[in-house]
Amino acid sequence: MGRGRAKAKQTKVARELKYNTPQTDLERLQQELSGGGSSMRLNTDEDDDPYGSWSDGSTRY
């Protein structure tokens, strides 16, 4: 019991997402696509392994 209210809310959210598209900030999108964003971090270290600290060199199966 009680699923009716939750389902109604899900239906409402789904309709809003389907029919009401948010305004797109085209200038910001252009900056992101051109690489002009200052918040982007470029990884220049080729040897940087994100999982390197998890591995101790031994493989166990």
ABEGO torsion letter per residue (X at the ends): XGAAAAAAAAAAAAAAAAABBBBBBAAAAAAAAAGABAABBBBABAABBAAAAABAGBBBX
